[in-house]
Amino acid sequence: MIPKFPDDSIQAVAGTWWIEDPTKNFCRGRLIRAFLPHVDAIPYTMTPVGRENPTEHKSAEVIIEPLRIKQPRKPSFLPVAALPLYPGEVRTVYRAKKRPAVILSEGGNSVPHHLVLGKPAWQTSPTVLVAPYYGADEGGKSAGFSPAFVERVKCGEYP
């Protein structure tokens, strides 16, 4: 069942805009659910400081503290197989929430294997760019937004 949208919404203006697709392929315009970080949250850094069992490399004791760009990072020399760290990198931890999102870009074509042989996968792995959906209504479990702000968004004043 397709819901009725307010007359001043893009869905009402566009007419029939919902197209059901039984495939699970990532493609531009697809609605998905994903864990997305809270954009206003302060990122944290995670530093291994010890292990309960010195010969066990699958787990570690860590310190989690706010990440500050101007604060010099002390490198951790404790090797943890599950947490590799390379020069110039830090481990970050964010709060995230599972929410609806729309795929804006599916990331382009895959890079042929022979062009990236022996290179790190993170440099060429397929990615998608998504835009999260947020509820606007006040009340219940959500803080929502003031009606005056929502009206200004509908008029295109804010993205």
Secondary structure, 3 states (H helix, E strand, C coil): CCCCCCCCCHHHHHCCCCCCCCCCCCCCCCEEEEEEECCCCCCEEEEEEECCCCCCCCCCEEEEEECCCCCCCCCCCCCCCCCCCCCCCCCEECCEEEEEEEEEECCCCCCCHHHHCCCCHHHCCCCCEEEECCCCCCECCECCCCHHHHHHHHCCCCC
